[in-house]
Each structure stands twice: as structure tokens, then as C-alpha cells.
């Protein structure tokens, strides 16, 4: 099938970029670079999550958290037969069981800062993966089914990173890992919010991309031979929970603002959740040819005028010299 695809679409690479923000994650991005010759995609998924815990300034929790300042960075690489890769594979299978994750690398960064009334945790999880089986041929046409771009990892994604096992997905795990050295605060939070909806909230969540590509805004730039599909979801998605203990109020919250962009090298049409490679419309080809011809004519004219100007200058110099006393 790879040979047929390469023969039908004679281009070096197909680049697809998706940028989205998912629920509970701020500025989350999903980038996909597709190669029709190999039938594989390079996927770069970045989930940036900001979690804010608020508490009364006169509470015991405030005394423990007001001076918190910590950070943590972990990373690792995984082959296709490892548990973590299979978890990612399972999230893709919900949309397309023909794609397969060959390998992936994962990194995670935490930072936590507290003051007298709030603790802010910033978490960035990044997954780079190679996915095969992206393209197929339908009636002689190359098609990329991208329904799986809206993947969601529902449970914990436990991975051996930096000599320890870490869940890189759930919001509750981000809280626990960020406060690992603050036993009282961690235990208190588990008692107040552990096991609830917020604690089990996934952060590797790109379900905001689950709108048909055919409904996105399309633009084709003939100068760069690039087709772009864009989508912005208006408004913000806020998720929050609160607890009232002994007359004091505590809350956990996070906000997202989803948007998406798909950029394809070459001309493509969208059909549902698929991209269909097609020939460039004659109108855009004609327009580009006209631009090239005009530019060429302008260059020739400029060259002719330059030569003519130099010729006139030499002739004038010769005439002046012949009449020199």
C-alpha cells in the first residue's frame, strides 16, 4: 500500500499541524506531521495545565502552603510493546483501530508556588509518538482519517520516569506529586477532594478537537502550496470544585480556551474527519502561472532597460572622446 500511495501522491511529505486547547488544560497543543510515503505520523502532544487551590488566609492549610516553592522534571522513552504505549494506543483505538503507536517519549514538568491564600500548580506533559497506518487508498485517492486526533486518555498513565513511577495524566496526581514533600497538605487535600471528579480529571484530553474537519474554516495558499483548516471554540471551559469545612471555604479550579489549526502541505479537501488529497484547482494554478509570467516579464524588461542604458552611456562617452581637442 505504501507504494500505491507514493505513486498517487508524488510529494515528499505531508505536514499536518493541529493546535488545540483541551478541557482543564491551558494552551494545549497537538502537532501532527504526516508522511504519505511511509504512511506514518509524528505526533507531538503538549498538555499545559494550571490548577489553582484557594484557602482562607487564617487556615492551617495556609500556614503549610504559603511558602511552597518547588519544581520537578522527569522524562523517558518507550517502545511499542510497553504498557504506556499501549495506553496511548487504546485512546486512539476509540476513533480508529487501524493506526498503531510504534514508540513514544514522554516528559513532565511541575512547578508549585504558594502564598497566604492560594497555591498555583503548573504542569506540562509532553508526548512525542510515531503512529503508523494513518493513510489508506479509497478508489484511487489517498485519504488520511484523523478522527483519532480527538484522543482522550481516561485513566492514570503510569510511567517509569526518572527512576520512579509517575502518572502523567490525572489532575489529582499532579496535586500529589507537587506536594510530595508536604505531607500534611497532601493528606488534607486527599481527604477533602480525593476520589472526586476533579481528582480523576484527565489532563491529556484533546476531545475539544472532536468537530468534523469539514466544518472548519479552509484556506489554500497557492504560493506556498499549503491548505489550512482552522477552528476556534468561543468561550472558556472552567472546571471547579469546592469544599466547606468548619465554616471555611476551599476551592480547586482550572480553565481552558480551545482552538485548533490543521495545516497540510499540498491541496486537500475535508470530508468529515478525513483529509482527501486532491489536485490543485485549475483557477489557483492559472493564477499562480500568471503571477510567474508577470514576474518573468518584469525581470526581462528590467534587464533590457539596464542593457540599453549602459549602451547609451558608452556611445555618449565615445562621441565625447572623438571631439576632444
Buried (B, 14 or more C-beta within 10 A) or exposed (E): EEEEBBEBBEBEEBBBBBBBBBBBBBBBBBBBBBBBBBBBBBBBBBBBBBBBBBBBEEBEBBBBBBEBEBEBEBEBEBEBEBEBBEBBBBBBBEBBEEBBBBBBBBBBBBBBBBEBBBBBBBBBBBBBBBBBBBBBBEEEEBBBBBBBBBBBBBEBBBBBBBEEEBBBBBBBBBBBBBBEEBEEBBEBBBEBBBEEEBBBBBBBBBEBBBBEBBEBEBEBEBEEBBBBBBBEBEEEBEBEBEBEBEEBEBBBBBBBBBBBBBBBBBBBBBEEBBBBBBEBEEEBEEEBEEEEEEEEEEEEEEEEEEEEEEEEEEEEEEEEEEEEE
